[in-house]
Amino acid sequence: MEKIESHRISAVCVTLKNKKESSLGYVKELEDRLDWIAMKHTVPTDWVWEMAQLQ
């Protein structure tokens, strides 16, 4: 599962980074997507955030 999640989280981060990082909604959208991944796969939100930090 970790490999799948890392790939998915990486994809979210890359997608958001390709948008204008200066936009005000950037951080909020990233938070929302990471929280959604955590809820969907019933993994700890902290774990998802750790994976995102490694990207």
N, CA, C and O atoms as a Tripos MOL2 file, in Angstrom:
@<TRIPOS>MOLECULE
protein
  220   219    55     0     0
PROTEIN
NO_CHARGES

@<TRIPOS>ATOM
      1 N           0.8210   -1.1970    0.0000 N.3       1 MET1
      2 CA          0.0000    0.0000    0.0000 C.3       1 MET1
      3 C           0.8590    1.2520    0.0000 C.2       1 MET1
      4 O           0.5030    2.2400   -0.6420 O.2       1 MET1
      5 N           1.9770    1.2330    0.7030 N.am      2 GLU2
      6 CA          2.7950    2.4340    0.7970 C.3       2 GLU2
      7 C           3.2780    2.8980   -0.5670 C.2       2 GLU2
      8 O           3.3470    4.0980   -0.8310 O.2       2 GLU2
      9 N           3.6130    1.9490   -1.4330 N.am      3 LYS3
     10 CA          4.0970    2.3240   -2.7610 C.3       3 LYS3
     11 C           2.9940    3.0400   -3.5390 C.2       3 LYS3
     12 O           3.2430    4.0560   -4.1870 O.2       3 LYS3
     13 N           1.7770    2.5070   -3.4700 N.am      4 ILE4
     14 CA          0.6470    3.1240   -4.1600 C.3       4 ILE4
     15 C           0.3940    4.5160   -3.5930 C.2       4 ILE4
     16 O           0.2300    5.4760   -4.3460 O.2       4 ILE4
     17 N           0.3620    4.6240   -2.2880 N.am      5 GLU5
     18 CA          0.0930    5.9110   -1.6590 C.3       5 GLU5
     19 C           1.1750    6.9300   -1.9860 C.2       5 GLU5
     20 O           0.8670    8.0850   -2.2790 O.2       5 GLU5
     21 N           2.4300    6.5190   -1.9400 N.am      6 SER6
     22 CA          3.5150    7.4450   -2.2450 C.3       6 SER6
     23 C           3.3740    7.9790   -3.6600 C.2       6 SER6
     24 O           3.5870    9.1650   -3.9130 O.2       6 SER6
     25 N           3.0140    7.0950   -4.5790 N.am      7 HIS7
     26 CA          2.8380    7.5080   -5.9700 C.3       7 HIS7
     27 C           1.6850    8.5000   -6.0820 C.2       7 HIS7
     28 O           1.7890    9.5130   -6.7740 O.2       7 HIS7
     29 N           0.5950    8.2020   -5.4000 N.am      8 ARG8
     30 CA         -0.5760    9.0750   -5.4630 C.3       8 ARG8
     31 C          -0.2830   10.4380   -4.8430 C.2       8 ARG8
     32 O          -0.6440   11.4740   -5.4000 O.2       8 ARG8
     33 N           0.3730   10.4280   -3.6890 N.am      9 ILE9
     34 CA          0.7130   11.6760   -3.0080 C.3       9 ILE9
     35 C           1.6790   12.4830   -3.8700 C.2       9 ILE9
     36 O           1.5530   13.7030   -3.9840 O.2       9 ILE9
     37 N           2.6320   11.8010   -4.4670 N.am     10 SER10
     38 CA          3.5830   12.4690   -5.3480 C.3      10 SER10
     39 C           2.8510   13.1320   -6.5070 C.2      10 SER10
     40 O           3.1620   14.2630   -6.8790 O.2      10 SER10
     41 N           1.8840   12.4280   -7.0730 N.am     11 ALA11
     42 CA          1.1150   12.9770   -8.1870 C.3      11 ALA11
     43 C           0.3600   14.2310   -7.7660 C.2      11 ALA11
     44 O           0.2940   15.2010   -8.5210 O.2      11 ALA11
     45 N          -0.2100   14.2120   -6.5630 N.am     12 VAL12
     46 CA         -0.9140   15.3900   -6.0510 C.3      12 VAL12
     47 C           0.0550   16.5570   -5.9180 C.2      12 VAL12
     48 O          -0.2540   17.6750   -6.3300 O.2      12 VAL12
     49 N           1.2260   16.2990   -5.3440 N.am     13 CYS13
     50 CA          2.2070   17.3630   -5.1360 C.3      13 CYS13
     51 C           2.6860   17.9370   -6.4590 C.2      13 CYS13
     52 O           2.7990   19.1540   -6.6070 O.2      13 CYS13
     53 N           2.9650   17.0730   -7.4140 N.am     14 VAL14
     54 CA          3.4330   17.5390   -8.7230 C.3      14 VAL14
     55 C           2.3500   18.3560   -9.4090 C.2      14 VAL14
     56 O           2.6280   19.4080   -9.9860 O.2      14 VAL14
     57 N           1.1170   17.8720   -9.3470 N.am     15 THR15
     58 CA          0.0030   18.5890   -9.9650 C.3      15 THR15
     59 C          -0.1250   19.9870   -9.3860 C.2      15 THR15
     60 O          -0.2740   20.9620  -10.1230 O.2      15 THR15
     61 N          -0.0670   20.0840   -8.0640 N.am     16 LEU16
     62 CA         -0.2130   21.3820   -7.4260 C.3      16 LEU16
     63 C           0.9860   22.2800   -7.6920 C.2      16 LEU16
     64 O           0.8220   23.4870   -7.8660 O.2      16 LEU16
     65 N           2.1890   21.7120   -7.7280 N.am     17 LYS17
     66 CA          3.3760   22.5240   -7.9930 C.3      17 LYS17
     67 C           3.3690   23.0680   -9.4090 C.2      17 LYS17
     68 O           3.9440   24.1260   -9.6680 O.2      17 LYS17
     69 N           2.7280   22.3640  -10.3280 N.am     18 ASN18
     70 CA          2.6550   22.8290  -11.7020 C.3      18 ASN18
     71 C           1.6860   23.9980  -11.8510 C.2      18 ASN18
     72 O           1.7380   24.7320  -12.8380 O.2      18 ASN18
     73 N           0.8100   24.1690  -10.8790 N.am     19 LYS19
     74 CA         -0.0610   25.3370  -10.8740 C.3      19 LYS19
     75 C           0.7640   26.5100  -10.3660 C.2      19 LYS19
     76 O           1.9110   26.3320   -9.9550 O.2      19 LYS19
     77 N           0.2030   27.6810  -10.3900 N.am     20 LYS20
     78 CA          0.9290   28.8280   -9.8600 C.3      20 LYS20
     79 C           1.0310   28.6920   -8.3530 C.2      20 LYS20
     80 O           0.0290   28.7630   -7.6410 O.2      20 LYS20
     81 N           2.2480   28.4950   -7.8760 N.am     21 GLU21
     82 CA          2.4400   28.3090   -6.4430 C.3      21 GLU21
     83 C           2.1190   29.5770   -5.6640 C.2      21 GLU21
     84 O           1.8890   29.5380   -4.4550 O.2      21 GLU21
     85 N           2.1070   30.6970   -6.3720 N.am     22 SER22
     86 CA          1.8280   31.9550   -5.6950 C.3      22 SER22
     87 C           0.3390   32.1420   -5.4040 C.2      22 SER22
     88 O          -0.0440   33.0530   -4.6700 O.2      22 SER22
     89 N          -0.4990   31.2750   -5.9830 N.am     23 SER23
     90 CA         -1.9300   31.4300   -5.7530 C.3      23 SER23
     91 C          -2.2650   31.1480   -4.2900 C.2      23 SER23
     92 O          -1.6690   30.2740   -3.6610 O.2      23 SER23
     93 N          -3.2120   31.8910   -3.7710 N.am     24 LEU24
     94 CA         -3.5510   31.8040   -2.3520 C.3      24 LEU24
     95 C          -4.1280   30.4510   -1.9700 C.2      24 LEU24
     96 O          -3.9940   30.0230   -0.8240 O.2      24 LEU24
     97 N          -4.7670   29.7730   -2.9110 N.am     25 GLY25
     98 CA         -5.4030   28.5050   -2.6010 C.3      25 GLY25
     99 C          -4.4640   27.3120   -2.6420 C.2      25 GLY25
    100 O          -4.8810   26.1880   -2.3610 O.2      25 GLY25
    101 N          -3.2010   27.5380   -2.9880 N.am     26 TYR26
    102 CA         -2.2590   26.4250   -3.1760 C.3      26 TYR26
    103 C          -2.1360   25.5560   -1.9380 C.2      26 TYR26
    104 O          -2.3280   24.3420   -2.0070 O.2      26 TYR26
    105 N          -1.8180   26.1690   -0.8060 N.am     27 VAL27
    106 CA         -1.5980   25.3990    0.4200 C.3      27 VAL27
    107 C          -2.8880   24.7380    0.8770 C.2      27 VAL27
    108 O          -2.8830   23.5740    1.2780 O.2      27 VAL27
    109 N          -3.9830   25.4670    0.8200 N.am     28 LYS28
    110 CA         -5.2710   24.9170    1.2540 C.3      28 LYS28
    111 C          -5.6680   23.7240    0.3930 C.2      28 LYS28
    112 O          -6.1520   22.7180    0.9110 O.2      28 LYS28
    113 N          -5.4680   23.8300   -0.9070 N.am     29 GLU29
    114 CA         -5.8250   22.7280   -1.8030 C.3      29 GLU29
    115 C          -4.9580   21.5080   -1.5300 C.2      29 GLU29
    116 O          -5.4430   20.3770   -1.5540 O.2      29 GLU29
    117 N          -3.6750   21.7360   -1.2700 N.am     30 LEU30
    118 CA         -2.7720   20.6310   -0.9440 C.3      30 LEU30
    119 C          -3.2170   19.9490    0.3450 C.2      30 LEU30
    120 O          -3.2590   18.7210    0.4210 O.2      30 LEU30
    121 N          -3.5490   20.7490    1.3600 N.am     31 GLU31
    122 CA         -4.0250   20.1960    2.6330 C.3      31 GLU31
    123 C          -5.2760   19.3590    2.4220 C.2      31 GLU31
    124 O          -5.3820   18.2460    2.9380 O.2      31 GLU31
    125 N          -6.2180   19.8930    1.6660 N.am     32 ASP32
    126 CA         -7.4800   19.1870    1.4270 C.3      32 ASP32
    127 C          -7.2500   17.8620    0.7180 C.2      32 ASP32
    128 O          -7.8550   16.8510    1.0740 O.2      32 ASP32
    129 N          -6.3740   17.8630   -0.2850 N.am     33 ARG33
    130 CA         -6.1330   16.6260   -1.0340 C.3      33 ARG33
    131 C          -5.4280   15.5860   -0.1740 C.2      33 ARG33
    132 O          -5.7560   14.4020   -0.2430 O.2      33 ARG33
    133 N          -4.4670   16.0130    0.6310 N.am     34 LEU34
    134 CA         -3.7660   15.0560    1.4840 C.3      34 LEU34
    135 C          -4.7060   14.4880    2.5440 C.2      34 LEU34
    136 O          -4.6600   13.2950    2.8450 O.2      34 LEU34
    137 N          -5.5600   15.3480    3.1090 N.am     35 ASP35
    138 CA         -6.5430   14.8730    4.0850 C.3      35 ASP35
    139 C          -7.5040   13.8760    3.4370 C.2      35 ASP35
    140 O          -7.8790   12.8770    4.0520 O.2      35 ASP35
    141 N          -7.9000   14.1530    2.1930 N.am     36 TRP36
    142 CA         -8.8190   13.2620    1.4840 C.3      36 TRP36
    143 C          -8.1730   11.9030    1.2530 C.2      36 TRP36
    144 O          -8.8180   10.8720    1.4390 O.2      36 TRP36
    145 N          -6.9020   11.8930    0.8480 N.am     37 ILE37
    146 CA         -6.1860   10.6280    0.6450 C.3      37 ILE37
    147 C          -6.1520    9.8360    1.9490 C.2      37 ILE37
    148 O          -6.3760    8.6260    1.9520 O.2      37 ILE37
    149 N          -5.8710   10.5220    3.0520 N.am     38 ALA38
    150 CA         -5.8060    9.8530    4.3510 C.3      38 ALA38
    151 C          -7.1580    9.2340    4.7090 C.2      38 ALA38
    152 O          -7.2160    8.0910    5.1640 O.2      38 ALA38
    153 N          -8.2400    9.9820    4.5060 N.am     39 MET39
    154 CA         -9.5650    9.4720    4.8460 C.3      39 MET39
    155 C          -9.9650    8.3150    3.9420 C.2      39 MET39
    156 O         -10.4870    7.3060    4.4150 O.2      39 MET39
    157 N          -9.7210    8.4570    2.6430 N.am     40 LYS40
    158 CA        -10.1370    7.4340    1.6870 C.3      40 LYS40
    159 C          -9.4630    6.1000    1.9710 C.2      40 LYS40
    160 O         -10.0860    5.0460    1.8440 O.2      40 LYS40
    161 N          -8.2060    6.1420    2.3510 N.am     41 HIS41
    162 CA         -7.4520    4.9060    2.5400 C.3      41 HIS41
    163 C          -7.2690    4.5470    4.0040 C.2      41 HIS41
    164 O          -6.5050    3.6450    4.3450 O.2      41 HIS41
    165 N          -7.9830    5.2680    4.8700 N.am     42 THR42
    166 CA         -7.9340    5.0320    6.3150 C.3      42 THR42
    167 C          -6.5000    4.8510    6.8160 C.2      42 THR42
    168 O          -6.1750    3.8950    7.5200 O.2      42 THR42
    169 N          -5.6690    5.8000    6.4280 N.am     43 VAL43
    170 CA         -4.3040    5.8530    6.9560 C.3      43 VAL43
    171 C          -4.1910    7.1330    7.7680 C.2      43 VAL43
    172 O          -4.9470    8.0780    7.5430 O.2      43 VAL43
    173 N          -3.2600    7.1740    8.7050 N.am     44 PRO44
    174 CA         -3.1180    8.3750    9.5260 C.3      44 PRO44
    175 C          -2.7490    9.5910    8.6760 C.2      44 PRO44
    176 O          -1.8860    9.5110    7.8020 O.2      44 PRO44
    177 N          -3.4060   10.7010    8.9400 N.am     45 THR45
    178 CA         -3.1000   11.9320    8.2190 C.3      45 THR45
    179 C          -1.6310   12.3030    8.3890 C.2      45 THR45
    180 O          -1.0010   12.8000    7.4550 O.2      45 THR45
    181 N          -1.0870   12.0640    9.5750 N.am     46 ASP46
    182 CA          0.3280   12.3720    9.8150 C.3      46 ASP46
    183 C           1.2270   11.5980    8.8610 C.2      46 ASP46
    184 O           2.2270   12.1250    8.3740 O.2      46 ASP46
    185 N           0.8660   10.3450    8.5980 N.am     47 TRP47
    186 CA          1.6670    9.5240    7.6860 C.3      47 TRP47
    187 C           1.6280   10.0990    6.2730 C.2      47 TRP47
    188 O           2.6450   10.1490    5.5820 O.2      47 TRP47
    189 N           0.4410   10.5320    5.8550 N.am     48 VAL48
    190 CA          0.2970   11.1190    4.5260 C.3      48 VAL48
    191 C           1.1430   12.3860    4.4200 C.2      48 VAL48
    192 O           1.8070   12.6170    3.4100 O.2      48 VAL48
    193 N           1.1120   13.2030    5.4750 N.am     49 TRP49
    194 CA          1.9050   14.4370    5.4640 C.3      49 TRP49
    195 C           3.3940   14.1270    5.4120 C.2      49 TRP49
    196 O           4.1480   14.8180    4.7260 O.2      49 TRP49
    197 N           3.8280   13.0850    6.1350 N.am     50 GLU50
    198 CA          5.2410   12.6990    6.0920 C.3      50 GLU50
    199 C           5.6400   12.3030    4.6820 C.2      50 GLU50
    200 O           6.7110   12.6830    4.2100 O.2      50 GLU50
    201 N           4.7880   11.5440    4.0060 N.am     51 MET51
    202 CA          5.0760   11.1360    2.6310 C.3      51 MET51
    203 C           5.1600   12.3550    1.7210 C.2      51 MET51
    204 O           6.0150   12.4270    0.8390 O.2      51 MET51
    205 N           4.2670   13.3080    1.9450 N.am     52 ALA52
    206 CA          4.2600   14.5140    1.1140 C.3      52 ALA52
    207 C           5.5370   15.3300    1.3160 C.2      52 ALA52
    208 O           6.0630   15.9130    0.3670 O.2      52 ALA52
    209 N           6.0260   15.3670    2.5360 N.am     53 GLN53
    210 CA          7.2410   16.1290    2.8260 C.3      53 GLN53
    211 C           8.4500   15.5320    2.1160 C.2      53 GLN53
    212 O           9.4130   16.2450    1.8340 O.2      53 GLN53
    213 N           8.4130   14.2400    1.8260 N.am     54 LEU54
    214 CA          9.5320   13.5670    1.1770 C.3      54 LEU54
    215 C           9.5550   13.7930   -0.3320 C.2      54 LEU54
    216 O          10.5370   13.4700   -1.0000 O.2      54 LEU54
    217 N           8.4760   14.3450   -0.8590 N.am     55 GLN55
    218 CA          8.3900   14.5250   -2.3160 C.3      55 GLN55
    219 C           9.2610   15.6690   -2.7720 C.2      55 GLN55
    220 O           9.3150   15.9670   -3.9650 O.2      55 GLN55
@<TRIPOS>BOND
     1     1     2 1
     2     2     3 1
     3     3     4 2
     4     3     5 am
     5     5     6 1
     6     6     7 1
     7     7     8 2
     8     7     9 am
     9     9    10 1
    10    10    11 1
    11    11    12 2
    12    11    13 am
    13    13    14 1
    14    14    15 1
    15    15    16 2
    16    15    17 am
    17    17    18 1
    18    18    19 1
    19    19    20 2
    20    19    21 am
    21    21    22 1
    22    22    23 1
    23    23    24 2
    24    23    25 am
    25    25    26 1
    26    26    27 1
    27    27    28 2
    28    27    29 am
    29    29    30 1
    30    30    31 1
    31    31    32 2
    32    31    33 am
    33    33    34 1
    34    34    35 1
    35    35    36 2
    36    35    37 am
    37    37    38 1
    38    38    39 1
    39    39    40 2
    40    39    41 am
    41    41    42 1
    42    42    43 1
    43    43    44 2
    44    43    45 am
    45    45    46 1
    46    46    47 1
    47    47    48 2
    48    47    49 am
    49    49    50 1
    50    50    51 1
    51    51    52 2
    52    51    53 am
    53    53    54 1
    54    54    55 1
    55    55    56 2
    56    55    57 am
    57    57    58 1
    58    58    59 1
    59    59    60 2
    60    59    61 am
    61    61    62 1
    62    62    63 1
    63    63    64 2
    64    63    65 am
    65    65    66 1
    66    66    67 1
    67    67    68 2
    68    67    69 am
    69    69    70 1
    70    70    71 1
    71    71    72 2
    72    71    73 am
    73    73    74 1
    74    74    75 1
    75    75    76 2
    76    75    77 am
    77    77    78 1
    78    78    79 1
    79    79    80 2
    80    79    81 am
    81    81    82 1
    82    82    83 1
    83    83    84 2
    84    83    85 am
    85    85    86 1
    86    86    87 1
    87    87    88 2
    88    87    89 am
    89    89    90 1
    90    90    91 1
    91    91    92 2
    92    91    93 am
    93    93    94 1
    94    94    95 1
    95    95    96 2
    96    95    97 am
    97    97    98 1
    98    98    99 1
    99    99   100 2
   100    99   101 am
   101   101   102 1
   102   102   103 1
   103   103   104 2
   104   103   105 am
   105   105   106 1
   106   106   107 1
   107   107   108 2
   108   107   109 am
   109   109   110 1
   110   110   111 1
   111   111   112 2
   112   111   113 am
   113   113   114 1
   114   114   115 1
   115   115   116 2
   116   115   117 am
   117   117   118 1
   118   118   119 1
   119   119   120 2
   120   119   121 am
   121   121   122 1
   122   122   123 1
   123   123   124 2
   124   123   125 am
   125   125   126 1
   126   126   127 1
   127   127   128 2
   128   127   129 am
   129   129   130 1
   130   130   131 1
   131   131   132 2
   132   131   133 am
   133   133   134 1
   134   134   135 1
   135   135   136 2
   136   135   137 am
   137   137   138 1
   138   138   139 1
   139   139   140 2
   140   139   141 am
   141   141   142 1
   142   142   143 1
   143   143   144 2
   144   143   145 am
   145   145   146 1
   146   146   147 1
   147   147   148 2
   148   147   149 am
   149   149   150 1
   150   150   151 1
   151   151   152 2
   152   151   153 am
   153   153   154 1
   154   154   155 1
   155   155   156 2
   156   155   157 am
   157   157   158 1
   158   158   159 1
   159   159   160 2
   160   159   161 am
   161   161   162 1
   162   162   163 1
   163   163   164 2
   164   163   165 am
   165   165   166 1
   166   166   167 1
   167   167   168 2
   168   167   169 am
   169   169   170 1
   170   170   171 1
   171   171   172 2
   172   171   173 am
   173   173   174 1
   174   174   175 1
   175   175   176 2
   176   175   177 am
   177   177   178 1
   178   178   179 1
   179   179   180 2
   180   179   181 am
   181   181   182 1
   182   182   183 1
   183   183   184 2
   184   183   185 am
   185   185   186 1
   186   186   187 1
   187   187   188 2
   188   187   189 am
   189   189   190 1
   190   190   191 1
   191   191   192 2
   192   191   193 am
   193   193   194 1
   194   194   195 1
   195   195   196 2
   196   195   197 am
   197   197   198 1
   198   198   199 1
   199   199   200 2
   200   199   201 am
   201   201   202 1
   202   202   203 1
   203   203   204 2
   204   203   205 am
   205   205   206 1
   206   206   207 1
   207   207   208 2
   208   207   209 am
   209   209   210 1
   210   210   211 1
   211   211   212 2
   212   211   213 am
   213   213   214 1
   214   214   215 1
   215   215   216 2
   216   215   217 am
   217   217   218 1
   218   218   219 1
   219   219   220 2
@<TRIPOS>SUBSTRUCTURE
     1 MET1         2 RESIDUE 1 A MET
     2 GLU2         6 RESIDUE 1 A GLU
     3 LYS3        10 RESIDUE 1 A LYS
     4 ILE4        14 RESIDUE 1 A ILE
     5 GLU5        18 RESIDUE 1 A GLU
     6 SER6        22 RESIDUE 1 A SER
     7 HIS7        26 RESIDUE 1 A HIS
     8 ARG8        30 RESIDUE 1 A ARG
     9 ILE9        34 RESIDUE 1 A ILE
    10 SER10       38 RESIDUE 1 A SER
    11 ALA11       42 RESIDUE 1 A ALA
    12 VAL12       46 RESIDUE 1 A VAL
    13 CYS13       50 RESIDUE 1 A CYS
    14 VAL14       54 RESIDUE 1 A VAL
    15 THR15       58 RESIDUE 1 A THR
    16 LEU16       62 RESIDUE 1 A LEU
    17 LYS17       66 RESIDUE 1 A LYS
    18 ASN18       70 RESIDUE 1 A ASN
    19 LYS19       74 RESIDUE 1 A LYS
    20 LYS20       78 RESIDUE 1 A LYS
    21 GLU21       82 RESIDUE 1 A GLU
    22 SER22       86 RESIDUE 1 A SER
    23 SER23       90 RESIDUE 1 A SER
    24 LEU24       94 RESIDUE 1 A LEU
    25 GLY25       98 RESIDUE 1 A GLY
    26 TYR26      102 RESIDUE 1 A TYR
    27 VAL27      106 RESIDUE 1 A VAL
    28 LYS28      110 RESIDUE 1 A LYS
    29 GLU29      114 RESIDUE 1 A GLU
    30 LEU30      118 RESIDUE 1 A LEU
    31 GLU31      122 RESIDUE 1 A GLU
    32 ASP32      126 RESIDUE 1 A ASP
    33 ARG33      130 RESIDUE 1 A ARG
    34 LEU34      134 RESIDUE 1 A LEU
    35 ASP35      138 RESIDUE 1 A ASP
    36 TRP36      142 RESIDUE 1 A TRP
    37 ILE37      146 RESIDUE 1 A ILE
    38 ALA38      150 RESIDUE 1 A ALA
    39 MET39      154 RESIDUE 1 A MET
    40 LYS40      158 RESIDUE 1 A LYS
    41 HIS41      162 RESIDUE 1 A HIS
    42 THR42      166 RESIDUE 1 A THR
    43 VAL43      170 RESIDUE 1 A VAL
    44 PRO44      174 RESIDUE 1 A PRO
    45 THR45      178 RESIDUE 1 A THR
    46 ASP46      182 RESIDUE 1 A ASP
    47 TRP47      186 RESIDUE 1 A TRP
    48 VAL48      190 RESIDUE 1 A VAL
    49 TRP49      194 RESIDUE 1 A TRP
    50 GLU50      198 RESIDUE 1 A GLU
    51 MET51      202 RESIDUE 1 A MET
    52 ALA52      206 RESIDUE 1 A ALA
    53 GLN53      210 RESIDUE 1 A GLN
    54 LEU54      214 RESIDUE 1 A LEU
    55 GLN55      218 RESIDUE 1 A GLN
